[in-house]
């Protein structure tokens, strides 16, 4: 386990891998019973939650809002590219990118503001679930999950006692969420079913994400290879999963993902898509800041020119007064 400001947190990497595996199972198999409930909604929600944790890590490492805006735009572009694949999978990257752009300044907010906005988004998500259009991935719910991830990074990561409590309480909330799906009829605004965006769906998904991420941070160790490496290149594996889903099944996907992650990261530092995104984001932010710098320089020149004109006018008035 690492503290919240460490270079890499193995537990968070394992959490990403579990989210990926959950989506693989959900997309490529037809589970029933409790397993069906576990993989319906929770893996995607966990993906959003960990995205918020990652944003907090990047912000602590020096990332600025421009980095998140450009990264979000890249994710939206990837979404439209993957949408061309003839598959039944609902692509998550568009919603993730939009939420990342919208929350570009959120990692620097105070905890109180983050919590308040998350609560408001949860209520709005419930209202949209009841009275708005049906959404496979509600951006209000996902933004609330990402803010919860930022709060988790700030207040839970790095503290063994809080992680232990997070695992116990979060997994208990997951069990209650599944029981409520089966036995408790609820109005749409409070709906607890996965992918609905109801208030209790958001609350249960946040609790489940905290529980799984906390448990992973408690048990994960640096010597572990398979899951941490999968979690270090989630974007690559997700894109390959979507592209290959019409042709290969669950077990081939799982075996291929684990083998590729282990082999690729044995040689390279990042996954290929992660490296491409990093380079695009770096170039985009550099161009933006260069353009912004030129704009500021032009503003300074205009201000300086106005000052020179005012000085010249003042000198001219002085000369005129002397002549008079």
C-alpha positions as a printed Julia matrix, in Angstrom:
324×3 Matrix{Float64}:
   0.0     0.0     0.0
   1.09    3.54   -0.76
  -0.01    6.88    0.51
  -2.15    9.15   -1.61
   0.77   11.07   -2.97
   2.88    8.07   -4.06
   4.13    7.6    -7.6
   1.84    4.61   -8.24
  -0.67    2.98   -5.98
  -0.76   -0.76   -6.63
  -4.17   -1.08   -4.97
  -5.68    1.47   -7.34
  -4.1    -0.36  -10.3
  -5.69   -3.61   -9.1
  -9.03   -1.81   -8.75
  -8.84   -0.7   -12.38
  -8.12   -4.29  -13.4
 -11.15   -5.54  -11.46
 -13.34   -2.93  -13.14
 -12.05   -4.09  -16.54
 -12.63   -7.76  -15.75
 -16.14   -6.96  -14.53
 -16.91   -5.23  -17.82
 -15.46   -8.15  -19.79
 -17.75  -10.57  -17.92
 -20.76   -8.28  -18.32
 -20.21   -7.79  -22.06
 -19.17  -11.29  -23.09
 -21.2   -13.66  -20.91
 -24.71  -14.17  -19.59
 -24.35  -14.54  -15.83
 -27.27  -15.16  -13.51
 -28.01  -14.8    -9.82
 -25.71  -12.76   -7.61
 -22.96  -12.66  -10.25
 -25.37  -10.96  -12.65
 -26.06   -8.27  -10.07
 -22.37   -7.83   -9.29
 -21.37   -7.24  -12.92
 -24.44   -5.15  -13.8
 -23.6    -1.51  -13.2
 -20.9    -1.87  -10.58
 -17.87   -2.35  -12.92
 -18.68    0.76  -14.97
 -19.32    2.76  -11.81
 -15.99    1.54  -10.39
 -14.3     2.68  -13.62
 -15.71    6.2   -13.12
 -14.78    6.25   -9.43
 -11.18    5.28  -10.17
 -11.06    7.93  -12.91
 -11.71   10.48  -10.16
  -8.93    8.97   -8.04
  -6.61    9.19  -11.06
  -7.5    12.85  -11.63
  -6.59   13.57   -8.01
  -3.27   11.75   -8.44
  -2.5    13.69  -11.63
  -3.43   16.99  -10.03
  -1.16   16.24   -7.06
   1.59   15.51   -9.6
   1.23   18.93  -11.23
  -1.5    18.43  -13.85
  -3.48   21.6   -14.55
  -7.08   21.98  -15.76
  -5.85   22.21  -19.36
  -4.48   18.68  -19.06
  -7.88   17.32  -18.06
  -9.69   19.28  -20.77
  -7.41   17.94  -23.51
  -7.51   14.43  -22.06
 -11.3    14.58  -21.96
 -11.43   15.66  -25.61
  -9.16   12.74  -26.55
 -11.47   10.33  -24.73
 -14.49   11.73  -26.57
 -12.66   11.29  -29.88
 -11.8     7.69  -28.93
 -15.45    7.13  -28.08
 -16.57    8.08  -31.58
 -13.85    5.92  -33.08
 -14.9     2.87  -31.07
 -18.57    3.54  -31.82
 -17.83    2.51  -35.42
 -17.17   -1.07  -34.27
 -20.21   -3.34  -34.89
 -20.76   -4.36  -31.27
 -23.56   -4.23  -28.7
 -21.25   -2.69  -26.09
 -22.2     0.78  -24.91
 -18.96    2.77  -25.01
 -18.16    4.54  -21.74
 -15.4     6.87  -22.93
 -17.65    9.69  -24.17
 -19.35   10.12  -20.8
 -16.0     9.8   -19.06
 -14.45   12.47  -21.3
 -17.34   14.92  -20.84
 -17.22   14.51  -17.08
 -13.44   14.96  -17.06
 -13.77   18.22  -18.99
 -16.56   19.43  -16.7
 -14.54   18.57  -13.57
 -11.2    19.86  -14.84
 -10.95   22.32  -11.93
 -12.52   20.01   -9.34
  -9.32   18.4    -7.93
  -8.36   21.8    -6.46
 -11.74   22.4    -4.84
 -12.09   22.09   -1.09
 -13.52   18.84    0.23
 -16.66   20.63    1.31
 -17.3    21.93   -2.21
 -16.55   18.54   -3.76
 -19.01   16.85   -1.39
 -21.71   19.47   -1.94
 -21.45   19.23   -5.72
 -21.5    15.42   -5.54
 -24.7    15.51   -3.47
 -26.36   17.93   -5.89
 -25.32   15.77   -8.86
 -26.75   12.69   -7.13
 -30.13   14.39   -6.68
 -30.11   15.63  -10.28
 -29.22   12.14  -11.48
 -32.24   10.75   -9.63
 -34.54   13.39  -11.08
 -33.27   12.69  -14.6
 -33.8     8.95  -14.03
 -37.41    9.63  -13.07
 -38.4    12.4   -15.47
 -35.71   12.63  -18.15
 -34.51   10.48  -21.05
 -33.1     7.01  -20.42
 -29.3     7.16  -20.26
 -27.01    4.14  -20.23
 -24.32    6.16  -18.48
 -25.74    9.18  -16.71
 -23.15   12.0   -16.78
 -24.57   13.32  -13.5
 -24.02    9.96  -11.82
 -20.56    9.58  -13.3
 -19.52   13.07  -12.25
 -20.7    12.3    -8.71
 -18.68    9.06   -8.75
 -15.58   10.89   -9.96
 -15.91   13.48   -7.19
 -16.28   10.62   -4.71
 -13.03    9.21   -6.08
 -11.29   12.54   -5.49
 -12.55   12.62   -1.9
 -11.4     9.01   -1.44
  -7.92    9.99   -2.64
  -7.8    12.92   -0.24
  -9.26   11.37    2.92
  -8.88    7.58    2.74
  -5.83    6.58    0.7
  -2.7     6.28    2.78
  -4.52    5.57    6.05
  -4.68    1.85    6.84
  -7.41    2.26    9.43
  -9.67    4.22    7.08
  -9.03    1.74    4.27
 -10.06   -1.15    6.53
 -13.26    0.63    7.52
 -13.87    1.6     3.89
 -13.62   -2.03    2.82
 -16.03   -3.25    5.52
 -18.63   -0.49    5.18
 -18.4    -0.26    1.38
 -18.81   -4.0     0.78
 -21.72   -4.05    3.25
 -23.38   -1.29    1.2
 -22.81   -3.4    -1.9
 -24.63   -6.32   -0.29
 -27.51   -4.05    0.77
 -27.67   -2.61   -2.74
 -28.02   -6.08   -4.29
 -30.64   -7.1    -1.71
 -32.63   -3.93   -2.43
 -32.57   -4.69   -6.16
 -34.23   -8.03   -5.46
 -36.66   -7.29   -2.67
 -37.44   -3.57   -2.38
 -39.65   -1.83   -4.98
 -38.67    1.82   -5.25
 -39.79    4.86   -7.25
 -37.63    5.74  -10.24
 -36.05    8.75   -8.55
 -34.68    6.42   -5.85
 -34.06    3.45   -8.17
 -31.27    1.15   -7.01
 -30.84   -0.91  -10.19
 -27.57   -0.56  -12.09
 -27.28    1.93  -14.96
 -30.48    3.74  -13.93
 -28.87    6.73  -12.25
 -31.4     6.67   -9.41
 -30.32    8.19   -6.11
 -29.74    4.81   -4.45
 -27.96    3.52   -7.55
 -25.47    6.37   -7.11
 -25.15    5.84   -3.35
 -24.78    2.08   -3.71
 -22.24    2.46   -6.51
 -20.17    4.91   -4.48
 -20.24    2.56   -1.48
 -19.32   -0.44   -3.63
 -16.46    1.47   -5.25
 -15.1     2.57   -1.9
 -15.35   -0.99   -0.6
 -13.6    -2.61   -3.56
 -10.91    0.05   -3.87
 -10.23   -0.01   -0.13
  -9.98   -3.8    -0.09
  -7.62   -3.76   -3.07
  -5.39   -1.17   -1.4
  -5.24   -3.31    1.75
  -4.33   -6.6     0.06
  -2.35   -5.51   -3.03
   1.45   -5.82   -2.97
   4.15   -4.65   -5.36
   5.35   -8.17   -6.16
   2.0    -9.02   -7.73
   2.15   -8.87  -11.52
  -1.02   -9.78  -13.4
  -3.72   -7.49  -11.98
  -1.48   -4.46  -11.32
  -0.17   -4.56  -14.88
  -3.67   -4.85  -16.3
  -4.61   -1.82  -14.21
  -1.68    0.18  -15.59
  -2.96    0.0   -19.18
  -6.77    0.02  -18.84
  -7.42    2.23  -21.85
  -5.45   -0.04  -24.18
  -7.19   -3.15  -22.9
 -10.63   -1.54  -23.01
 -10.16   -0.4   -26.63
  -8.88   -3.84  -27.66
 -11.83   -5.44  -25.86
 -14.36   -3.35  -27.76
 -12.65   -3.94  -31.12
 -12.31   -7.71  -30.57
 -15.69   -8.3   -28.89
 -17.52   -9.35  -32.11
 -14.93  -12.08  -32.7
 -13.66  -13.51  -29.39
 -15.26  -14.71  -26.18
 -14.69  -14.1   -22.5
 -11.88  -16.56  -21.76
  -9.82  -15.55  -24.79
 -10.29  -11.91  -23.86
  -9.19  -12.5   -20.27
  -6.18  -14.58  -21.29
  -5.16  -12.11  -23.98
  -5.51   -9.1   -21.69
  -3.45  -10.61  -18.88
  -0.75  -11.89  -21.26
  -0.5    -8.63  -23.18
  -0.32   -6.49  -20.04
   2.35   -8.69  -18.46
   4.47   -8.83  -21.64
   4.07   -5.23  -22.79
   4.82   -3.62  -19.44
   7.81   -5.89  -18.99
   9.38   -3.92  -21.87
   7.6    -0.57  -21.94
   6.58    1.85  -19.23
   3.0     2.42  -20.44
   0.41    0.8   -22.63
   0.39    1.95  -26.29
  -2.88    3.88  -26.05
  -1.86    5.41  -22.72
   1.44    6.56  -24.25
  -0.34    8.03  -27.28
  -2.81    9.87  -25.07
   0.03   11.19  -22.89
   1.83   12.57  -25.93
  -1.32   14.12  -27.42
  -2.24   15.73  -24.1
   1.3    17.09  -23.69
   1.3    18.53  -27.21
  -2.2    19.95  -26.82
  -1.43   21.65  -23.53
   1.84   23.01  -24.95
   0.03   24.51  -27.96
  -2.68   25.97  -25.74
  -0.19   27.57  -23.37
   1.87   28.89  -26.28
  -1.24   30.44  -27.8
  -2.27   31.8   -24.4
   1.23   33.24  -23.93
   1.02   35.0   -27.3
  -2.33   36.42  -26.34
  -0.96   37.72  -23.06
   2.06   39.17  -24.85
  -0.21   40.99  -27.32
  -2.27   42.34  -24.43
   0.91   43.6   -22.76
   2.0    45.25  -26.03
  -1.35   46.95  -26.41
  -1.19   48.15  -22.82
   2.38   49.34  -23.34
   1.4    51.09  -26.56
  -1.48   52.8   -24.83
   0.9    53.88  -22.09
   3.37   55.24  -24.64
   0.58   57.11  -26.39
  -0.59   58.57  -23.09
   3.02   59.55  -22.27
   3.47   61.17  -25.68
   0.22   63.05  -25.26
   1.35   64.23  -21.86
   4.68   65.44  -23.27
   2.85   67.2   -26.1
   0.56   68.96  -23.66
   3.59   70.03  -21.62
   5.33   71.51  -24.69
   2.17   73.34  -25.66
   1.88   74.81  -22.2
   5.52   76.01  -22.33
   4.95   77.7   -25.7
   1.93   79.45  -24.32
